[in-house]
Amino acid sequence: MHLTLNDAKTAARTLRRSLAAIEVSISHSRALEIVSQQLGYADWNIASARLSAVRPGTGAPVPVLRIHDEALAREFYLDYLGFTVEWEHRFEPGMPLYLRVRRDETAFDLSEHHGDGTPGTVVWVPVADAAAFLAEISIRTHPRLNPDIDRDTPGGPTIEITDPFGNVLRLCETNE
């Protein structure tokens, strides 16, 4: 989720209200400066310029990955990779599952519906630290997987993992 200029302004108003409740008064411009620093910007002018560039109404794409077995999908994505269920849907009991899973900023839709996604899809996923991610998932062993880091890839160190349905996740630590 990306913050917008309006989100930052709302945070500044909330900060002022919270401080006023304990009888501390600051100006709106001071609240904006504090919020900009909390967001990692040097000052409000920089925050305002950068946050204005965020265009509301669009978001990150969510790949739809075809699955064929709910239990295998939950074991792999939830138990092994550490995703959580954001929501799930069936038109009625016994019908195919459509499930959104999320871990940090990464979301996947997993679908048992015929025609959704193509088995064998490759998804490139940025990670902050490939070695730390590998260490975390290595604690939770998977019977069919033993991933490793390829440090000699053009995009940066990469962990390639194939899910039980043939979909390939390339978790890449970018060199930026």
GROMACS elastic network, one bead per residue, 0.5 to 0.9 nm:
[ bonds ]
;  ai    aj funct       b0    kb
    1    59     6  0.76816   500
    1    60     6  0.82160   500
    1   105     6  0.70556   500
    2    51     6  0.88213   500
    2    54     6  0.75012   500
    2    59     6  0.83250   500
    3     6     6  0.80587   500
    3     7     6  0.58215   500
    3     8     6  0.71207   500
    3    51     6  0.69738   500
    3    54     6  0.76267   500
    4     7     6  0.50772   500
    4     8     6  0.65429   500
    4     9     6  0.88124   500
    4    48     6  0.89988   500
    4    50     6  0.89211   500
    4    51     6  0.51856   500
    4    52     6  0.67104   500
    4    53     6  0.83313   500
    4    54     6  0.59311   500
    4    55     6  0.77692   500
    4    56     6  0.73776   500
    5     8     6  0.52161   500
    5     9     6  0.63354   500
    5    10     6  0.86665   500
    5    47     6  0.80109   500
    5    48     6  0.62382   500
    5    49     6  0.85817   500
    5    50     6  0.83844   500
    5    52     6  0.55858   500
    5    53     6  0.86883   500
    5    54     6  0.78757   500
    6     9     6  0.50419   500
    6    10     6  0.60692   500
    6    11     6  0.85362   500
    6    51     6  0.85795   500
    6    52     6  0.88228   500
    7    10     6  0.50884   500
    7    11     6  0.61740   500
    7    12     6  0.87282   500
    8    12     6  0.63066   500
    8    13     6  0.87957   500
    8    32     6  0.74911   500
    8    35     6  0.66543   500
    8    36     6  0.74998   500
    8    39     6  0.86547   500
    8    47     6  0.86190   500
    8    48     6  0.85609   500
    8    51     6  0.82708   500
    9    12     6  0.50669   500
    9    13     6  0.63640   500
    9    14     6  0.86493   500
    9    31     6  0.88248   500
    9    32     6  0.68188   500
    9    35     6  0.83259   500
   10    13     6  0.51151   500
   10    14     6  0.61349   500
   10    15     6  0.85384   500
   11    14     6  0.50285   500
   11    15     6  0.60662   500
   11    16     6  0.86704   500
   11    31     6  0.84432   500
   11    32     6  0.82164   500
   11    35     6  0.68393   500
   12    15     6  0.50277   500
   12    16     6  0.62835   500
   12    17     6  0.86969   500
   12    28     6  0.69681   500
   12    29     6  0.85641   500
   12    30     6  0.85821   500
   12    32     6  0.53231   500
   12    33     6  0.85323   500
   12    34     6  0.78229   500
   12    35     6  0.60931   500
   13    16     6  0.51586   500
   13    17     6  0.62336   500
   13    18     6  0.86176   500
   13    28     6  0.72370   500
   13    31     6  0.74364   500
   13    32     6  0.84662   500
   14    17     6  0.50955   500
   14    18     6  0.60664   500
   14    19     6  0.85499   500
   15    18     6  0.51378   500
   15    19     6  0.61532   500
   15    20     6  0.84917   500
   15    31     6  0.66973   500
   15    35     6  0.84124   500
   16    19     6  0.51928   500
   16    20     6  0.59950   500
   16    21     6  0.86200   500
   16    24     6  0.82878   500
   16    25     6  0.70537   500
   16    26     6  0.65596   500
   16    27     6  0.77538   500
   16    28     6  0.71784   500
   16    31     6  0.65629   500
   17    21     6  0.62335   500
   17    25     6  0.88258   500
   18    21     6  0.52202   500
   18    22     6  0.70345   500
   18    23     6  0.89621   500
   18    24     6  0.85777   500
   19    22     6  0.53776   500
   19    23     6  0.63269   500
   19    25     6  0.64165   500
   19    26     6  0.79040   500
   20    24     6  0.50067   500
   20    25     6  0.56047   500
   20    26     6  0.82656   500
   21    24     6  0.73899   500
   22    25     6  0.88264   500
   26    29     6  0.82900   500
   26    30     6  0.62987   500
   26    31     6  0.67551   500
   27    30     6  0.51822   500
   27    31     6  0.63549   500
   27    32     6  0.87387   500
   28    31     6  0.50163   500
   28    32     6  0.62279   500
   28    33     6  0.86980   500
   29    32     6  0.50294   500
   29    33     6  0.62859   500
   29    34     6  0.87387   500
   29    44     6  0.83590   500
   30    33     6  0.50240   500
   30    34     6  0.62464   500
   30    35     6  0.86605   500
   31    34     6  0.50784   500
   31    35     6  0.61760   500
   31    36     6  0.85665   500
   32    35     6  0.51420   500
   32    36     6  0.60837   500
   32    37     6  0.86488   500
   32    43     6  0.84202   500
   32    44     6  0.60812   500
   33    36     6  0.51361   500
   33    37     6  0.63015   500
   33    38     6  0.86960   500
   33    41     6  0.89976   500
   33    42     6  0.84949   500
   33    43     6  0.56531   500
   33    44     6  0.51066   500
   33    45     6  0.87294   500
   33    47     6  0.88816   500
   34    37     6  0.52142   500
   34    38     6  0.62399   500
   34    39     6  0.87291   500
   34    43     6  0.81991   500
   34    44     6  0.83193   500
   35    39     6  0.62535   500
   35    40     6  0.87532   500
   35    41     6  0.87868   500
   35    43     6  0.88841   500
   35    44     6  0.80287   500
   35    47     6  0.89634   500
   36    39     6  0.51088   500
   36    40     6  0.64551   500
   36    41     6  0.52797   500
   36    42     6  0.70162   500
   36    43     6  0.57404   500
   36    44     6  0.53696   500
   36    45     6  0.86772   500
   36    46     6  0.81642   500
   36    47     6  0.56347   500
   36    48     6  0.82678   500
   37    41     6  0.50495   500
   37    42     6  0.59083   500
   37    43     6  0.63260   500
   37    44     6  0.79403   500
   37    47     6  0.84667   500
   38    41     6  0.74197   500
   39    47     6  0.79800   500
   40    43     6  0.88086   500
   40    47     6  0.84028   500
   41    44     6  0.73698   500
   41    45     6  0.88653   500
   41    46     6  0.63634   500
   41    47     6  0.56005   500
   42    45     6  0.83861   500
   42    46     6  0.67096   500
   42    47     6  0.76386   500
   43    46     6  0.56513   500
   43    47     6  0.63321   500
   43    48     6  0.86495   500
   44    48     6  0.57725   500
   44    49     6  0.84236   500
   45    48     6  0.51769   500
   45    49     6  0.62608   500
   45    50     6  0.87041   500
   46    49     6  0.51991   500
   46    50     6  0.61688   500
   46    51     6  0.84407   500
   47    50     6  0.52333   500
   47    51     6  0.58186   500
   47    52     6  0.82298   500
   48    51     6  0.52587   500
   48    52     6  0.58681   500
   48    53     6  0.86967   500
   49    52     6  0.52608   500
   49    53     6  0.66965   500
   50    53     6  0.53961   500
   50    54     6  0.72829   500
   51    54     6  0.53967   500
   51    55     6  0.87067   500
   52    55     6  0.74411   500
   55    58     6  0.67217   500
   55    59     6  0.89004   500
   56    59     6  0.79692   500
   58    61     6  0.89177   500
   60   105     6  0.89025   500
   60   106     6  0.88578   500
   60   107     6  0.89422   500
   61   107     6  0.84954   500
   62   100     6  0.89881   500
   62   106     6  0.80672   500
   62   107     6  0.58443   500
   62   108     6  0.55189   500
   62   109     6  0.65954   500
   63   107     6  0.75864   500
   63   108     6  0.53908   500
   63   109     6  0.61478   500
   63   110     6  0.84987   500
   63   117     6  0.81135   500
   63   123     6  0.76721   500
   64   100     6  0.89374   500
   64   108     6  0.61072   500
   64   110     6  0.58241   500
   64   111     6  0.68269   500
   64   116     6  0.67117   500
   64   117     6  0.53358   500
   64   118     6  0.84941   500
   65   108     6  0.70035   500
   65   109     6  0.60998   500
   65   111     6  0.62057   500
   65   112     6  0.88257   500
   65   116     6  0.72155   500
   65   118     6  0.68383   500
   65   119     6  0.71812   500
   65   120     6  0.88403   500
   65   121     6  0.72241   500
   65   165     6  0.88163   500
   65   167     6  0.71072   500
   66   109     6  0.85047   500
   66   110     6  0.59158   500
   66   111     6  0.50593   500
   66   112     6  0.60439   500
   66   113     6  0.75178   500
   66   114     6  0.81043   500
   66   115     6  0.83009   500
   66   116     6  0.59970   500
   66   118     6  0.59103   500
   66   119     6  0.57137   500
   66   120     6  0.87470   500
   66   121     6  0.86052   500
   66   165     6  0.72626   500
   66   167     6  0.79617   500
   67    70     6  0.72706   500
   67    72     6  0.85787   500
   67    73     6  0.67535   500
   67   110     6  0.61603   500
   67   111     6  0.56027   500
   67   112     6  0.51715   500
   67   113     6  0.82753   500
   67   117     6  0.86232   500
   67   119     6  0.76777   500
   67   164     6  0.81348   500
   67   165     6  0.58717   500
   67   167     6  0.88785   500
   68    72     6  0.82908   500
   68    73     6  0.80754   500
   68   111     6  0.80200   500
   68   112     6  0.55709   500
   68   113     6  0.86688   500
   68   164     6  0.88457   500
   68   165     6  0.69249   500
   69    72     6  0.54601   500
   69    73     6  0.62201   500
   69    74     6  0.87621   500
   69   112     6  0.74778   500
   69   164     6  0.88659   500
   69   165     6  0.85687   500
   70    73     6  0.50640   500
   70    74     6  0.61456   500
   70    75     6  0.85496   500
   70    97     6  0.74199   500
   70   112     6  0.78937   500
   71    74     6  0.52276   500
   71    75     6  0.61029   500
   71    76     6  0.86016   500
   72    75     6  0.50669   500
   72    76     6  0.60911   500
   72    77     6  0.85051   500
   72   164     6  0.68597   500
   72   165     6  0.88750   500
   73    76     6  0.52281   500
   73    77     6  0.58795   500
   73    78     6  0.77643   500
   73   110     6  0.79887   500
   73   163     6  0.80737   500
   73   164     6  0.73335   500
   73   165     6  0.84452   500
   74    77     6  0.54247   500
   74    78     6  0.51628   500
   74    79     6  0.66668   500
   74    80     6  0.86350   500
   75    78     6  0.57849   500
   75    80     6  0.62908   500
   75    81     6  0.87006   500
   75   142     6  0.88572   500
   76    79     6  0.58738   500
   76    81     6  0.63116   500
   76    82     6  0.85582   500
   76   142     6  0.78572   500
   76   163     6  0.69149   500
   76   164     6  0.74957   500
   77    80     6  0.59129   500
   77    81     6  0.50471   500
   77    82     6  0.64145   500
   77    83     6  0.56454   500
   77    84     6  0.79930   500
   77   101     6  0.76659   500
   77   163     6  0.82756   500
   78    81     6  0.58340   500
   78    84     6  0.57764   500
   78    85     6  0.76518   500
   78   101     6  0.79389   500
   79    82     6  0.57014   500
   79    83     6  0.76034   500
   79    84     6  0.89060   500
   79   140     6  0.77001   500
   80    83     6  0.82306   500
   80   137     6  0.63574   500
   80   138     6  0.87097   500
   80   140     6  0.58253   500
   80   141     6  0.71241   500
   80   142     6  0.66194   500
   81   103     6  0.86190   500
   81   136     6  0.87033   500
   81   137     6  0.61090   500
   81   140     6  0.83383   500
   82   102     6  0.87517   500
   82   103     6  0.69048   500
   82   137     6  0.77917   500
   83   101     6  0.58688   500
   83   102     6  0.51736   500
   83   104     6  0.83405   500
   83   106     6  0.88736   500
   83   107     6  0.85508   500
   84   100     6  0.85178   500
   84   101     6  0.53747   500
   84   102     6  0.54153   500
   84   103     6  0.64196   500
   85    88     6  0.73228   500
   85    99     6  0.72473   500
   85   100     6  0.60364   500
   85   102     6  0.64673   500
   86    99     6  0.77614   500
   86   100     6  0.54360   500
   86   101     6  0.53650   500
   86   102     6  0.62936   500
   86   107     6  0.87473   500
   87    98     6  0.86406   500
   87    99     6  0.60180   500
   87   100     6  0.54398   500
   87   101     6  0.73204   500
   88    97     6  0.71525   500
   88    98     6  0.56934   500
   88   100     6  0.61675   500
   88   101     6  0.86982   500
   89    92     6  0.86052   500
   89    96     6  0.85810   500
   89    97     6  0.60278   500
   89    98     6  0.52076   500
   89    99     6  0.63088   500
   89   100     6  0.89500   500
   90    93     6  0.66951   500
   90    94     6  0.79541   500
   90    95     6  0.58738   500
   90    96     6  0.61407   500
   90    97     6  0.52274   500
   90    98     6  0.64515   500
   90    99     6  0.88403   500
   91    94     6  0.86728   500
   91    95     6  0.62535   500
   91    96     6  0.78292   500
   91    97     6  0.83765   500
   92    95     6  0.56538   500
   92    96     6  0.85998   500
   93    96     6  0.85322   500
   94    97     6  0.86205   500
   95   112     6  0.88720   500
   95   113     6  0.87585   500
   96   111     6  0.74732   500
   96   112     6  0.50852   500
   96   113     6  0.56258   500
   96   114     6  0.87055   500
   97   110     6  0.79375   500
   97   111     6  0.59480   500
   97   112     6  0.53543   500
   97   113     6  0.71037   500
   98   109     6  0.69804   500
   98   110     6  0.58138   500
   98   112     6  0.63701   500
   98   113     6  0.73405   500
   99   108     6  0.82378   500
   99   109     6  0.55719   500
   99   110     6  0.50671   500
   99   111     6  0.63288   500
   99   112     6  0.88615   500
  100   107     6  0.68171   500
  100   108     6  0.57074   500
  100   110     6  0.61445   500
  100   111     6  0.86795   500
  101   106     6  0.83748   500
  101   107     6  0.56031   500
  101   108     6  0.54603   500
  101   109     6  0.63948   500
  101   110     6  0.75441   500
  102   105     6  0.71280   500
  102   106     6  0.56022   500
  102   108     6  0.65329   500
  102   109     6  0.88726   500
  103   106     6  0.53526   500
  103   107     6  0.65251   500
  104   107     6  0.80378   500
  106   125     6  0.74665   500
  106   126     6  0.86391   500
  110   116     6  0.87760   500
  110   117     6  0.86024   500
  111   114     6  0.82081   500
  111   116     6  0.63267   500
  111   117     6  0.75714   500
  112   115     6  0.88969   500
  112   116     6  0.75078   500
  113   116     6  0.56448   500
  113   117     6  0.86845   500
  114   117     6  0.83027   500
  115   118     6  0.74923   500
  117   121     6  0.75874   500
  118   121     6  0.58583   500
  118   167     6  0.82448   500
  119   165     6  0.61956   500
  119   166     6  0.56509   500
  119   167     6  0.57457   500
  120   162     6  0.86017   500
  120   165     6  0.72855   500
  120   168     6  0.64703   500
  121   166     6  0.74066   500
  121   168     6  0.61416   500
  121   169     6  0.85001   500
  122   162     6  0.89114   500
  122   166     6  0.89804   500
  122   167     6  0.59147   500
  122   169     6  0.59568   500
  122   170     6  0.72393   500
  123   167     6  0.78316   500
  123   168     6  0.62537   500
  123   169     6  0.50793   500
  123   170     6  0.60766   500
  123   171     6  0.84196   500
  124   168     6  0.84913   500
  124   169     6  0.61354   500
  124   171     6  0.61288   500
  124   172     6  0.70716   500
  125   169     6  0.69176   500
  125   170     6  0.58387   500
  125   172     6  0.60684   500
  125   173     6  0.86781   500
  126   130     6  0.89897   500
  126   170     6  0.82121   500
  126   171     6  0.57056   500
  126   173     6  0.58667   500
  126   174     6  0.67729   500
  127   130     6  0.61196   500
  127   133     6  0.77227   500
  127   158     6  0.89972   500
  127   171     6  0.60445   500
  127   172     6  0.56044   500
  127   173     6  0.50063   500
  127   174     6  0.74805   500
  128   132     6  0.85816   500
  128   133     6  0.84454   500
  128   172     6  0.81963   500
  128   173     6  0.56728   500
  128   174     6  0.76253   500
  129   132     6  0.54040   500
  129   133     6  0.62795   500
  129   134     6  0.87249   500
  129   157     6  0.87307   500
  129   172     6  0.83868   500
  129   173     6  0.58057   500
  129   174     6  0.88291   500
  130   133     6  0.50747   500
  130   134     6  0.60959   500
  130   135     6  0.85554   500
  130   149     6  0.73000   500
  130   157     6  0.64819   500
  130   158     6  0.66750   500
  130   159     6  0.69049   500
  130   171     6  0.71773   500
  130   172     6  0.66045   500
  130   173     6  0.55113   500
  131   134     6  0.51108   500
  131   135     6  0.60998   500
  131   136     6  0.86049   500
  131   149     6  0.73116   500
  131   157     6  0.84131   500
  131   159     6  0.88186   500
  131   173     6  0.88963   500
  132   135     6  0.50420   500
  132   136     6  0.61713   500
  132   137     6  0.87767   500
  133   136     6  0.51533   500
  133   137     6  0.63519   500
  133   138     6  0.85092   500
  133   159     6  0.88973   500
  133   171     6  0.88751   500
  134   137     6  0.53437   500
  134   138     6  0.59034   500
  134   139     6  0.87906   500
  134   147     6  0.75408   500
  134   148     6  0.72686   500
  134   149     6  0.76535   500
  134   159     6  0.75414   500
  135   138     6  0.51296   500
  135   139     6  0.66872   500
  136   139     6  0.56603   500
  136   140     6  0.74692   500
  137   140     6  0.53190   500
  137   141     6  0.70731   500
  137   142     6  0.88276   500
  138   141     6  0.55823   500
  138   142     6  0.82773   500
  138   146     6  0.79396   500
  138   147     6  0.81467   500
  141   144     6  0.88590   500
  141   145     6  0.76646   500
  141   146     6  0.79078   500
  142   145     6  0.53662   500
  142   146     6  0.73922   500
  143   146     6  0.83334   500
  144   164     6  0.85965   500
  145   161     6  0.77398   500
  145   162     6  0.82575   500
  146   161     6  0.87072   500
  147   159     6  0.66647   500
  147   160     6  0.68640   500
  147   161     6  0.63885   500
  148   158     6  0.83616   500
  148   159     6  0.59521   500
  148   160     6  0.75911   500
  148   161     6  0.88401   500
  149   152     6  0.89362   500
  149   157     6  0.62698   500
  149   158     6  0.54337   500
  149   160     6  0.76538   500
  150   153     6  0.64323   500
  150   156     6  0.84764   500
  150   157     6  0.56128   500
  150   158     6  0.52148   500
  150   159     6  0.63590   500
  150   160     6  0.82228   500
  151   154     6  0.89083   500
  151   156     6  0.65854   500
  151   158     6  0.64052   500
  151   159     6  0.88216   500
  152   155     6  0.86999   500
  152   156     6  0.71321   500
  152   157     6  0.66124   500
  152   158     6  0.82731   500
  153   156     6  0.54420   500
  153   157     6  0.61534   500
  153   158     6  0.67697   500
  153   172     6  0.89929   500
  154   157     6  0.83063   500
  154   175     6  0.88399   500
  155   158     6  0.77980   500
  155   172     6  0.69265   500
  155   173     6  0.74592   500
  155   174     6  0.57205   500
  155   175     6  0.65493   500
  156   172     6  0.60995   500
  156   173     6  0.53142   500
  156   175     6  0.53113   500
  156   176     6  0.88753   500
  157   171     6  0.84146   500
  157   172     6  0.57900   500
  157   173     6  0.53544   500
  157   174     6  0.72637   500
  157   175     6  0.82576   500
  158   170     6  0.63952   500
  158   171     6  0.55037   500
  158   173     6  0.63216   500
  158   174     6  0.87141   500
  159   169     6  0.79850   500
  159   170     6  0.57956   500
  159   171     6  0.50928   500
  159   172     6  0.64481   500
  159   173     6  0.87936   500
  160   168     6  0.67891   500
  160   169     6  0.57142   500
  160   171     6  0.62833   500
  160   172     6  0.84721   500
  161   167     6  0.83710   500
  161   168     6  0.57280   500
  161   169     6  0.52225   500
  161   170     6  0.65591   500
  161   171     6  0.80270   500
  162   165     6  0.77196   500
  162   166     6  0.57578   500
  162   167     6  0.55336   500
  162   169     6  0.61615   500
  162   170     6  0.87064   500
  163   166     6  0.55709   500
  163   167     6  0.53784   500
  163   168     6  0.63569   500
  163   169     6  0.76180   500
  164   167     6  0.75052   500
  165   168     6  0.89058   500
  173   176     6  0.88427   500
